Amino acid sequence: MRTKIILLLGVCFLVVPISVKAEIQHNSTITEAQAFSDVLTEQSSSSVSNIIDQINVAEANKKDVTQAENLPEKVAILSLFEARRVESPGIFSFIAYWVQEAVQNGIPANTIFLILLTPVLGTLVSFVRVVVGLPTLDMLVPVILAFALVAVGVTMGILILLAVLTASYVSKVLLSRIQIMFYPKRSLSMLLLAVFVFGALTIASILHFDKVLSLSIFPILILMLLGDSIVSVQLHKSASETFSITSTTLMLGLFGYFLASSTVVQDTLILYPELILLVIPMNIMIGRYFGLRLTEYFRFNTMSD
């Protein structure tokens, strides 16, 4: 009997440490797994945060030409004038003299640059419509879209544009079934535009985009105006025509954004503002172009094949 008790106690002394050790190892495995999962979660969240921070830094480093320049930028522009100092107006230097005097009198050079860039972008729209043959919204819509993207930043601009395009499509689907007059339909589409744009701004704030904290209402209204124009086109045109008009307008707006954001273009146009006079012969040539548009060449070649 005593032998059996001794054997039983020996087995207990052997099994208990083994089970305790196994439990400790199991718990440590769970702890390590949990720690590894926490590390992965922290790394993934930190990587997303780093990406957003990089976007915010890149947006902050870009010059906002829709705002008046600060003192270092003002000094840089005044030093730029030293490369071509115009002391008195002349036949070929009158505009340069005018620009330099206006900047020295306090008018923001960024404002002058955007004013001078407007006819250049308008000429680009004319070329695309007349020579290339691609339809767009009204003449000023691509120009204003470019300036709005400069004001809000391309990241926020694309986010708001996606909301505007989605709201435009939803408005087309819903309002086409309602038998009411044209302007009440557009008024209802503004409600959807407002809701979707507000949702885009909310998403931007959740993602911690710093640009959303300093947004003005005016570039947002311009982007909403684009959405209203798209809805107006959708109520009259087919889906393919609406897609062509919208996509061409967006491409011109993005191209205008890159021109307006380019330091080279800004310095060149401020230093040699008489270059805008080139739009006169260019528009005369475009206005007298009566040949086939480039898109018609592609279409007729496809039909002949």
C-alpha positions as CSV (number, residue, x, y, z in Angstrom):
1,M,0.0,0.0,0.0
2,R,2.8,2.4,0.9
3,T,4.5,1.5,-2.4
4,K,1.4,2.4,-4.3
5,I,1.1,5.7,-2.5
6,I,4.8,6.5,-3.1
7,L,4.4,5.7,-6.8
8,L,1.2,7.8,-7.0
9,L,3.0,10.8,-5.4
10,G,6.0,10.4,-7.7
11,V,3.7,10.4,-10.8
12,C,2.0,13.6,-9.5
13,F,5.4,15.3,-8.9
14,L,6.3,14.4,-12.5
15,V,3.0,15.3,-14.2
16,V,2.3,18.6,-12.4
17,P,5.6,20.3,-13.4
18,I,5.2,19.1,-17.0
19,S,1.6,20.4,-17.2
20,V,2.6,23.7,-15.6
21,K,5.5,24.0,-17.9
22,A,3.2,23.3,-20.9
23,E,0.7,25.8,-19.6
24,I,3.5,28.4,-19.3
25,Q,4.7,27.7,-22.8
26,H,1.1,27.9,-24.1
27,N,0.6,31.2,-22.3
28,S,3.9,32.6,-23.6
29,T,3.0,31.5,-27.1
30,I,-0.3,33.3,-26.9
31,T,1.5,36.4,-25.4
32,E,4.1,36.3,-28.2
33,A,1.4,35.9,-30.8
34,Q,-0.6,38.8,-29.3
35,A,2.5,40.9,-29.1
36,F,3.3,40.1,-32.8
37,S,-0.3,41.0,-33.8
38,D,0.0,44.2,-31.9
39,V,3.2,45.0,-33.6
40,L,1.7,44.3,-37.0
41,T,-1.3,46.5,-36.2
42,E,0.9,49.3,-35.0
43,Q,3.1,49.0,-38.1
44,S,0.2,49.0,-40.4
45,S,-1.5,51.9,-38.7
46,S,1.8,53.7,-38.6
47,S,2.5,53.0,-42.2
48,V,-0.9,54.5,-43.2
49,S,-0.3,57.4,-40.9
50,N,3.2,57.9,-42.5
51,I,1.6,57.9,-46.0
52,I,-0.9,60.5,-44.9
53,D,1.8,62.6,-43.3
54,Q,3.9,62.4,-46.4
55,I,0.9,63.6,-48.5
56,N,0.2,66.4,-46.1
57,V,3.9,67.5,-46.2
58,A,3.9,67.4,-50.0
59,E,0.7,69.4,-50.1
60,A,2.1,71.9,-47.6
61,N,5.4,72.3,-49.6
62,K,3.5,73.3,-52.7
63,K,3.0,77.0,-53.3
64,D,-0.6,78.0,-53.3
65,V,-0.7,80.6,-56.1
66,T,-4.3,81.4,-55.3
67,Q,-3.1,83.1,-52.1
68,A,-0.9,86.2,-51.8
69,E,2.7,85.4,-51.5
70,N,4.5,85.7,-48.2
71,L,7.6,87.9,-47.5
72,P,10.3,85.3,-48.7
73,E,8.3,84.7,-51.9
74,K,7.9,88.4,-52.4
75,V,11.6,88.9,-52.1
76,A,12.2,86.1,-54.5
77,I,9.9,87.6,-57.1
78,L,11.5,91.0,-56.7
79,S,15.0,89.4,-57.2
80,L,13.6,87.6,-60.3
81,F,12.9,91.0,-61.8
82,E,16.6,91.8,-61.7
83,A,17.1,89.4,-64.6
84,R,15.0,91.7,-66.7
85,R,14.7,95.1,-65.1
86,V,12.3,97.4,-67.1
87,E,12.8,101.0,-66.1
88,S,10.5,102.6,-68.6
89,P,7.6,101.4,-70.8
90,G,8.3,100.6,-74.4
91,I,6.5,99.1,-77.4
92,F,7.6,95.6,-76.6
93,S,8.1,96.0,-72.9
94,F,5.0,97.8,-71.8
95,I,3.3,94.8,-70.2
96,A,6.5,93.8,-68.4
97,Y,6.9,97.3,-67.0
98,W,3.2,97.3,-66.0
99,V,3.6,93.9,-64.2
100,Q,6.8,95.0,-62.3
101,E,5.3,98.3,-61.2
102,A,2.1,96.5,-60.1
103,V,4.1,94.0,-58.0
104,Q,6.2,96.7,-56.4
105,N,3.0,98.6,-55.6
106,G,1.7,95.7,-53.6
107,I,-0.4,93.7,-56.0
108,P,0.3,89.9,-55.4
109,A,2.3,88.4,-58.2
110,N,0.3,85.2,-57.8
111,T,-2.9,87.0,-58.7
112,I,-1.2,88.6,-61.7
113,F,0.1,85.2,-62.8
114,L,-3.3,83.6,-62.6
115,I,-4.9,86.5,-64.6
116,L,-2.2,86.1,-67.3
117,L,-2.7,82.4,-67.4
118,T,-6.4,82.5,-67.9
119,P,-6.3,83.4,-71.7
120,V,-3.6,80.7,-72.2
121,L,-5.9,78.1,-70.7
122,G,-8.8,79.5,-72.7
123,T,-6.8,79.1,-75.9
124,L,-6.1,75.5,-74.9
125,V,-9.8,74.9,-74.5
126,S,-10.5,76.4,-77.9
127,F,-7.8,74.2,-79.5
128,V,-9.2,71.0,-78.0
129,R,-12.8,71.9,-79.1
130,V,-12.1,73.2,-82.6
131,V,-9.0,71.3,-83.8
132,V,-9.0,68.1,-81.7
133,G,-12.8,67.9,-81.7
134,L,-13.4,66.9,-78.1
135,P,-16.4,68.5,-76.4
136,T,-16.1,70.2,-73.0
137,L,-18.3,72.1,-70.6
138,D,-18.4,75.8,-70.9
139,M,-15.1,77.7,-71.7
140,L,-14.5,78.9,-68.1
141,V,-15.3,75.6,-66.4
142,P,-11.9,73.9,-67.1
143,V,-10.1,77.1,-66.2
144,I,-11.9,77.5,-62.9
145,L,-11.5,73.8,-62.2
146,A,-7.7,74.2,-62.6
147,F,-7.6,77.1,-60.2
148,A,-9.8,75.2,-57.7
149,L,-7.5,72.2,-57.7
150,V,-4.6,74.6,-57.0
151,A,-6.5,76.1,-54.1
152,V,-7.6,72.8,-52.4
153,G,-4.6,70.6,-53.4
154,V,-4.7,67.8,-55.9
155,T,-5.3,65.1,-53.2
156,M,-8.3,66.9,-51.7
157,G,-9.4,68.0,-55.1
158,I,-9.5,64.4,-56.4
159,L,-11.4,63.3,-53.3
160,I,-14.0,66.0,-53.7
161,L,-14.2,65.4,-57.5
162,L,-14.9,61.7,-56.9
163,A,-17.7,62.7,-54.5
164,V,-19.0,65.2,-57.1
165,L,-19.0,62.6,-59.9
166,T,-20.7,60.0,-57.7
167,A,-23.4,62.5,-56.7
168,S,-23.9,63.5,-60.4
169,Y,-24.4,59.9,-61.3
170,V,-26.8,59.3,-58.5
171,S,-28.7,62.5,-59.4
172,K,-29.0,61.2,-63.0
173,V,-30.4,57.9,-61.9
174,L,-32.9,59.3,-59.4
175,L,-34.0,62.5,-61.0
176,S,-34.6,61.0,-64.5
177,R,-37.6,59.2,-63.0
178,I,-39.2,62.3,-61.5
179,Q,-41.5,64.2,-63.8
180,I,-40.8,67.8,-62.8
181,M,-39.3,70.8,-64.6
182,F,-35.6,71.3,-65.3
183,Y,-34.6,73.8,-62.7
184,P,-36.3,72.0,-59.7
185,K,-34.4,68.9,-60.8
186,R,-31.1,70.9,-60.6
187,S,-32.1,72.2,-57.2
188,L,-32.6,68.7,-56.0
189,S,-29.3,67.7,-57.5
190,M,-27.6,70.4,-55.4
191,L,-28.9,68.6,-52.3
192,L,-27.2,65.4,-53.3
193,L,-24.0,67.3,-54.2
194,A,-23.9,69.0,-50.8
195,V,-24.4,65.7,-49.0
196,F,-21.7,63.9,-51.0
197,V,-19.2,66.7,-50.7
198,F,-19.8,67.0,-47.0
199,G,-19.2,63.2,-46.8
200,A,-15.9,63.6,-48.7
201,L,-14.7,66.4,-46.3
202,T,-15.7,64.1,-43.3
203,I,-13.6,61.3,-44.7
204,A,-10.7,63.7,-45.2
205,S,-10.9,64.8,-41.6
206,I,-11.0,61.2,-40.4
207,L,-7.9,60.4,-42.5
208,H,-6.2,63.5,-40.9
209,F,-5.6,65.4,-44.1
210,D,-4.4,68.8,-42.9
211,K,-5.6,70.6,-46.0
212,V,-9.2,70.1,-45.0
213,L,-8.7,72.3,-41.9
214,S,-7.9,75.4,-44.0
215,L,-10.3,75.0,-46.9
216,S,-12.3,77.9,-48.1
217,I,-15.8,77.6,-49.3
218,F,-15.2,79.2,-52.7
219,P,-13.1,76.4,-54.3
220,I,-15.6,73.9,-52.9
221,L,-18.4,75.8,-54.5
222,I,-16.5,75.8,-57.8
223,L,-16.2,72.0,-57.7
224,M,-19.9,71.8,-56.8
225,L,-20.5,74.1,-59.8
226,L,-18.7,71.5,-61.9
227,G,-21.1,68.8,-60.5
228,D,-24.1,70.9,-61.3
229,S,-22.9,71.4,-64.9
230,I,-22.4,67.6,-65.2
231,V,-26.0,67.0,-64.0
232,S,-27.3,69.6,-66.5
233,V,-25.5,67.8,-69.3
234,Q,-26.7,64.4,-68.1
235,L,-30.3,65.6,-68.2
236,H,-29.9,66.5,-72.0
237,K,-27.2,64.2,-73.4
238,S,-26.7,60.5,-73.7
239,A,-24.3,58.6,-71.3
240,S,-21.5,58.4,-73.9
241,E,-21.7,62.2,-74.7
242,T,-21.8,63.0,-70.9
243,F,-18.7,60.8,-70.3
244,S,-16.8,62.4,-73.2
245,I,-17.7,66.0,-72.1
246,T,-16.9,65.3,-68.4
247,S,-13.6,63.4,-69.0
248,T,-12.3,66.1,-71.4
249,T,-13.2,68.8,-68.9
250,L,-11.4,67.0,-66.1
251,M,-8.3,66.3,-68.2
252,L,-8.1,70.0,-69.2
253,G,-8.6,71.0,-65.6
254,L,-5.8,68.7,-64.4
255,F,-3.5,70.0,-67.2
256,G,-4.3,73.6,-66.2
257,Y,-3.5,72.6,-62.6
258,F,0.0,71.4,-63.6
259,L,0.6,74.6,-65.5
260,A,-0.6,76.8,-62.6
261,S,1.5,74.8,-60.2
262,S,4.7,75.0,-62.3
263,T,7.3,77.4,-60.9
264,V,8.9,77.5,-64.4
265,V,5.6,78.6,-66.0
266,Q,5.0,81.2,-63.3
267,D,8.5,82.7,-63.4
268,T,8.4,82.8,-67.2
269,L,5.0,84.4,-67.4
270,I,5.8,87.0,-64.7
271,L,9.2,87.9,-66.3
272,Y,7.9,87.9,-69.9
273,P,4.2,88.7,-69.6
274,E,4.1,89.8,-73.3
275,L,4.0,86.1,-74.2
276,I,0.3,86.2,-73.6
277,L,-0.1,88.2,-76.8
278,L,0.7,85.0,-78.7
279,V,-2.8,83.9,-78.0
280,I,-4.0,86.5,-80.5
281,P,-2.5,84.9,-83.6
282,M,-3.1,81.4,-82.2
283,N,-6.8,82.0,-81.7
284,I,-7.1,83.6,-85.2
285,M,-5.5,80.4,-86.7
286,I,-7.8,78.2,-84.6
287,G,-10.8,80.3,-85.6
288,R,-9.9,79.9,-89.3
289,Y,-9.4,76.2,-89.1
290,F,-12.1,74.5,-91.3
291,G,-10.5,71.1,-91.8
292,L,-11.4,67.8,-90.3
293,R,-10.9,67.5,-86.6
294,L,-8.4,65.0,-85.3
295,T,-11.1,62.8,-83.8
296,E,-12.8,62.8,-87.2
297,Y,-9.7,61.5,-88.9
298,F,-9.6,58.6,-86.5
299,R,-13.3,57.9,-86.9
300,F,-13.2,58.0,-90.7
301,N,-10.0,55.8,-90.8
302,T,-11.8,53.3,-88.6
303,M,-14.9,53.3,-90.9
304,S,-12.7,52.9,-94.0
305,D,-10.9,49.9,-92.5
